[in-house]
Amino acid sequence: MEPAVPLGEDGTAPDERTLQTAVALSGDGTDIAQARHLTAGFLTRVQAEHGLPVSQRAMDLTQLVVSELVTNARKYAPGPILLDLRITGDTVEVVVWDSDPVLPVARAADAGRVGQHGLEIVMAVSQGFEAQREPVGKRITARIALIDDPGGELAGRRPL
């Protein structure tokens, strides 16, 4: 994974700069752990090198979201997975591309269901969630707040 690169050097105002990194994962059994480790390293660099606040909660939730999205990509799509992390304003965007064009759908709540809650979790802890078909495959984007609400409210959306 490449180090975080400020893209603001292309003429955008400093407050509009985007920090970003991307990696292609092979689709093997090490992808999930590798993606979580790379995510933690990216957020640590963003904090240390660029002085952006990243709460421990944001660090944990971002790794959880990455883990769930990469797990789903491995489970449902053959081949490589692309993971893109970018800081936009006060959020981190987690973008995962895979080769399966079928868009995910959150299942209805079922207390008796074991497993298959990943998408529900991602949607509950994210401030934004999008699933888009691409010319090949699909792209899933989740946005997580970098810091907790100063009023003590948990960041993210409330489940419906």
C-alpha positions, 0 to 999 in steps of 0.5 A: 500500500502506498503512503497517504498522498495529499492530492491538493498539490494539483491546485486545490485549496489546502482545506479541500485537499484529499488524502488517499491510498489504494491497494489491489488485494489478490482475493486470497485468505490473507486479504481481510487481515491485510486490509485491516492492517493497511487501514490502520496504517493509513489512518495512523499516517493521516493523524501523525503526518497531517495532524488530522484528528482520528478518534479510536472509535473511528479507527476501530469502525473503519477497520470493521467496515473494511473487514466486512466489505472485503469479506463480502467481496471475497465471498461473492466475487471471484478475482481481485478486490480493490480497496481505496481509502480517502479522507474527505473533510471530516470523514474517511471513505472506504471504497471496495470494488469487486467483479460481481455486478450484483448489488448487495441488499441488507436483509430484514432483521431476524434475531434468529439468523446466525451470520450475514449481518455484515451489510447491516453493521456497515450501514449502521455505523456509516454516515453514508453508504452507496452501492454502484454498478460499474462497467465491470463489477460494482463499487461499494462506498461507506463514509465514517466520521473521523471524530466523535460528535463533540456533544457526545453523540455517537457518529453514524446513522441510527438504524431504522 
